[in-house]
Every structure is written in structure tokens, then in C-alpha cells.
Amino acid sequence: MTNKIAIIIGASHAAAQLTTSLRQEGWDGDILVIGDEPYLPYHRPPLSKTFLAGEKTVDDLLIRPAAFYEKNNIQFKQGRVTAINRVQQILTLDDGTQLAYDKLALCMGARVRKAAIVGEELAGVHYLRNIADVTGIQPYVAKDKRAVIIGGGYIGLETAAALRKQGMDVVVLEMADRILQRVTAPELSEFYTRIHREEGVKIHTGISVKAITGDGRAEKVLCANGVEFPADLVIIGVGVLPNVELAQEEGIEVDNGIIVDEFCRTNDSNVVAAGDCANHFNAIYGRRMRLESVPNASEQGKTAAATLCGLTKAYKSLPWFWSDQYDLKLQIAGLSQGYDHVVIRGDKLASRSFAAFYFKEGRLIAADCINRPQEFMLSKKIITEGIVIEPSRLVDESIAVKELV
Ligand SMILES: Cc1cc2nc3c(=O)[nH]c(=O)nc-3n(C[C@H](O)[C@H](O)[C@H](O)COP(=O)(O)OP(=O)(O)OC[C@H]3O[C@@H](n4cnc5c(N)ncnc54)[C@H](O)[C@@H]3O)c2cc1C
């Protein structure tokens, strides 16, 4: 009798956790991960932080060393899956290889959203999603050279901080009227605008890019209002799209991500999905969502592994995120969308440490905590347990954090 086999498509955060959890949950069959990047699963967050800043090597990024996978009999194959035959349970790879599976996990993540800007094919214009993108960017990074970053979201701002640290002259161009508009309150946008300006980054909002020009390589970024920015390096960071097409073509249900239930099951009982490519129902917020974060990829990896082993361990985690810029560690508990009231603990105007608490109908739904780990931990507890707390208490710094609840 041949051994049963679980195949995981995509070799990143979700896959690293899912394979580990499969063994922990007792999967005794084969495990094969197929990924199209030439690396074992690696930490993606440092790409726009310490790795871009030249403080880490590729080896430092690995989530687990090769020896761990060998010891646990977890195999890797480099390649791109181009088709899934769900009836025969066979995958086809880009080199024509066909592989049979008993159980399948879709951990295909997300890819950068292309901005369709004239001139984006010029040398020196980059997106930032994987190691290859950063190694493409690095030759353009040098003191006093000019970098223009298109997009003032977390990745754009982290990139600005990393390049500034290396002495580059950095400009951030944001189409909306404030940076971080999609994800946070005006208070946070104002705070990060102040910090970046103090660090020497030039931020322009309400500005749209028309084209990138240059003779073979990027030299200028032209904006719709006629303003031009000289550039040696242009980095575009305007969001990501989930990798769902492969699943969708085979009749797996998709709607802004692969639709999964609380056990990470798709509409095929042999197929689970986890991470950036999955869209789940979040019991804490009472709605469907697709999250782009490492904690979510890891938690869903655990749930999906349990499901493949025939167990039922529902996913019910509070979404959380982080962002590192300069000496600032932002930790975000929950999702602030739909808030009706925000209060601040600490001094957001002059200091580099405060917390913003977001309320909806009298309940705390999210918190952005900058260099405030205690407030972050407390917020996770309040939101997860549905504890009712007066906003006036949270802002009162005469009450120690551990006395707040
Ligand atoms: C620069 C950057 C900074 C970030 N910073 C943070 C942060 O500070 N905190 C945080 O929580 N999150 C951060 N994130 C987000 C975080 O990295 C993602 O949420 C996480 O990587 C999701 O993991 P995943 O396994 O779902 O998918 P991904 O990491 O997207 O990996 C999916 C993998 O599958 C491969 N693949 C796709 N289709 C196929 C196919 N058909 N065949 C074979 N392989 C395929 C892809 O190439 C990729 O290697 C950051 C992301 C980036 C890019």
C-alpha cells in the first residue's frame, strides 16, 4: 500500500506552520511543499525592514532551518503548480510533472498589485514582495541617491525608513489625502507624517503619478499636477491581490480570497486554504475577511493542519499586525474599520509612544499601540473577551496599564 500524501502549494508562512502542525497533529503520511521561489519558507516582513536595510542575510530570514524539515520528513519541490484536477486528485506543474495527492492545502498567498504606470518597465523601478525584489533593489541603494516611493501604506513607509537609514534622499507620493488612509485613523497618519518628516523623508499626499521617464532607466517621476521628482530608484507599493485563479479555475469557491469555513475547509472536503489567499468568517467581528498578516497565516496553518488530520479545531483568532519604522514598533490589535470614536493614551504630538483606541457603539474594537506593548496586550484581551471599558479610563495615564481592567 502506498503512503498517503498531503501536498501544500506555496512555501511561505502558512506552509511553514501547516507542515509543522501536520506532524504535531499526527499526520504520518508524506508531506510535499511545492513553491515557486528558490528558498525554504522565509520571513517576509524583514524584506521592507532589516533585510532591505542590509542588516540581515537570506539565511537569517529562514523560518526554520533545512535540518528541521529533514528531521520531520517534510519534502520541498521548486516549481509552479499550473493546474489542479480535483476529480483525479492530480496536480500539474509548469515543467509538466504530474503529482497525485490525498489532501491538498492552498497556501498561495498574494502578489503585488500592478499600478499600470507608464514607464514602470524601466530599470530602477521595483515592486517589493519577495527576496528577488529586494536583491533587485539593493544595487540602487546608496547614500545621497534619490528614491521615490509610490504608495504611503505600511510597506511604502517601512521602505522609506529603511532607505533613509542608508542615507538616501527619500520622497513618498500618496494619492489619498493622507498616508495610511485605508488602514488607520487621521491621528496615526498625522503622527507618521511628523516622524518621517523629522527623519528627513519628504511626504506628498493628494498627488497622483502619471509616468516614470528616463533613458532606459528611471530618472524622473512625473505627477498629474505637473510636479516632477528626480529618481535613481522608484519603488511601487500599492497593495496586493490574492492568488486565487488556480483554485477558481477548478471550481473552488472564491470571493476576495478562497472561501473557507472556521476549519479552513474550502468547498472541496479534501482541500484546505490558509494565509493571505484565504477569506474566512471572523467570529469576533461577525463578518468575512481576508487578512494579510503573519499571525493570521500561522494560525490558519495550524487550523488547516488539524482539519487535514480529521480533527476539528476552529480558527477564532483576533487579527493583529505590526510595523517597524525607525525606533517605532507599532502593534495593532483588531480591526478599526467602522469605528465611531477614537481616544488617545499618551502624547501623540511630541512623543514617540502612545496608543489609539478605537470604539464602536461603546465597545473597543481595535488599538494601534506605538512603543506600548502593555497597552497592546491589554487591548487584545479586552477585545477578545468583550470586556466593557470606559474610554476615559483608557486615556488616564495616572492609572497604570495593569490596573485598567
Ligand atoms: C515587504 C513586506 C512586509 C511585510 N510586513 C509584515 C509585517 O510587518 N507584519 C505582518 O504581520 N505581515 C507583514 N507582511 C505580510 C506577510 O508577509 C504575509 O501576510 C505573509 O507572507 C502571508 O503568508 P502566506 O504563506 O499566506 O503567503 P505568501 O507569503 O504570499 O507566500 C505564498 C507563496 O506561494 C507561492 N505561490 C503562489 N502560487 C503558486 C503556485 N501556483 N505554485 C507554487 N507556488 C506558488 C508564492 O510565490 C509565494 O512564495 C509583509 C509583507 C511584505 C511583502
The ligand as a MOL file (V3000), in Angstrom:
LIG
                    3D

  0  0  0     0  0            999 V3000
M  V30 BEGIN CTAB
M  V30 COUNTS 53 58 0 0 0
M  V30 BEGIN ATOM
M  V30 1 C 7.5770 43.6430 2.3990 0
M  V30 2 C 6.5340 43.0130 3.2760 0
M  V30 3 C 6.4710 43.3580 4.6270 0
M  V30 4 C 5.5100 42.7810 5.4510 0
M  V30 5 N 5.4820 43.1140 6.7660 0
M  V30 6 C 4.6150 42.4900 7.5960 0
M  V30 7 C 4.6160 42.7470 8.9870 0
M  V30 8 O 5.3770 43.5770 9.4880 0
M  V30 9 N 3.7540 42.0460 9.7890 0
M  V30 10 C 2.8890 41.1240 9.2710 0
M  V30 11 O 2.1350 40.5020 10.0270 0
M  V30 12 N 2.8510 40.8650 7.9370 0
M  V30 13 C 3.6840 41.5250 7.1020 0
M  V30 14 N 3.6580 41.2550 5.7560 0
M  V30 15 C 2.6370 40.3290 5.2320 0
M  V30 16 C 3.0730 38.8920 5.3990 0
M  V30 17 O 4.3600 38.7220 4.8880 0
M  V30 18 C 2.0630 37.9830 4.7060 0
M  V30 19 O 0.8280 38.1140 5.3750 0
M  V30 20 C 2.5280 36.5270 4.7280 0
M  V30 21 O 3.7090 36.3830 3.9790 0
M  V30 22 C 1.4520 35.6140 4.1790 0
M  V30 23 O 1.9500 34.3180 4.1110 0
M  V30 24 P 1.3220 33.2350 3.1210 0
M  V30 25 O 2.0170 31.9610 3.4060 0
M  V30 26 O -0.1560 33.2890 3.2050 0
M  V30 27 O 1.6430 33.7370 1.6330 0
M  V30 28 P 2.8980 34.3650 0.9070 0
M  V30 29 O 3.9120 34.8180 1.8750 0
M  V30 30 O 2.3750 35.3400 -0.0780 0
M  V30 31 O 3.5220 33.1270 0.1130 0
M  V30 32 C 2.8730 32.4260 -0.8920 0
M  V30 33 C 3.9040 31.6730 -1.6980 0
M  V30 34 O 3.2460 30.8300 -2.6470 0
M  V30 35 C 3.8870 30.9360 -3.8970 0
M  V30 36 N 2.9320 30.5240 -4.9390 0
M  V30 37 C 1.8080 31.1660 -5.3360 0
M  V30 38 N 1.1900 30.4770 -6.3120 0
M  V30 39 C 1.9240 29.3490 -6.5230 0
M  V30 40 C 1.7930 28.2420 -7.4150 0
M  V30 41 N 0.7830 28.1460 -8.2720 0
M  V30 42 N 2.7360 27.2750 -7.3750 0
M  V30 43 C 3.7890 27.3590 -6.4930 0
M  V30 44 N 3.9510 28.3850 -5.6380 0
M  V30 45 C 3.0390 29.3740 -5.6530 0
M  V30 46 C 4.2710 32.4040 -3.9310 0
M  V30 47 O 5.2520 32.6880 -4.8930 0
M  V30 48 C 4.8000 32.5930 -2.5110 0
M  V30 49 O 6.1250 32.1830 -2.3960 0
M  V30 50 C 4.5970 41.8290 4.9030 0
M  V30 51 C 4.6620 41.5090 3.5450 0
M  V30 52 C 5.6190 42.0890 2.7430 0
M  V30 53 C 5.6720 41.7270 1.2750 0
M  V30 END ATOM
M  V30 BEGIN BOND
M  V30 1 1 1 2
M  V30 2 1 2 3
M  V30 3 2 2 52
M  V30 4 2 3 4
M  V30 5 1 4 5
M  V30 6 1 4 50
M  V30 7 2 5 6
M  V30 8 1 6 7
M  V30 9 1 6 13
M  V30 10 2 7 8
M  V30 11 1 7 9
M  V30 12 1 9 10
M  V30 13 2 10 11
M  V30 14 1 10 12
M  V30 15 2 12 13
M  V30 16 1 13 14
M  V30 17 1 14 15
M  V30 18 1 14 50
M  V30 19 1 15 16
M  V30 20 1 16 17
M  V30 21 1 16 18
M  V30 22 1 18 19
M  V30 23 1 18 20
M  V30 24 1 20 21
M  V30 25 1 20 22
M  V30 26 1 22 23
M  V30 27 1 23 24
M  V30 28 2 24 25
M  V30 29 1 24 26
M  V30 30 1 24 27
M  V30 31 1 27 28
M  V30 32 2 28 29
M  V30 33 1 28 30
M  V30 34 1 28 31
M  V30 35 1 31 32
M  V30 36 1 32 33
M  V30 37 1 33 34
M  V30 38 1 33 48
M  V30 39 1 34 35
M  V30 40 1 35 36
M  V30 41 1 35 46
M  V30 42 1 36 37
M  V30 43 1 36 45
M  V30 44 2 37 38
M  V30 45 1 38 39
M  V30 46 1 39 40
M  V30 47 2 39 45
M  V30 48 1 40 41
M  V30 49 2 40 42
M  V30 50 1 42 43
M  V30 51 2 43 44
M  V30 52 1 44 45
M  V30 53 1 46 47
M  V30 54 1 46 48
M  V30 55 1 48 49
M  V30 56 2 50 51
M  V30 57 1 51 52
M  V30 58 1 52 53
M  V30 END BOND
M  V30 END CTAB
M  END
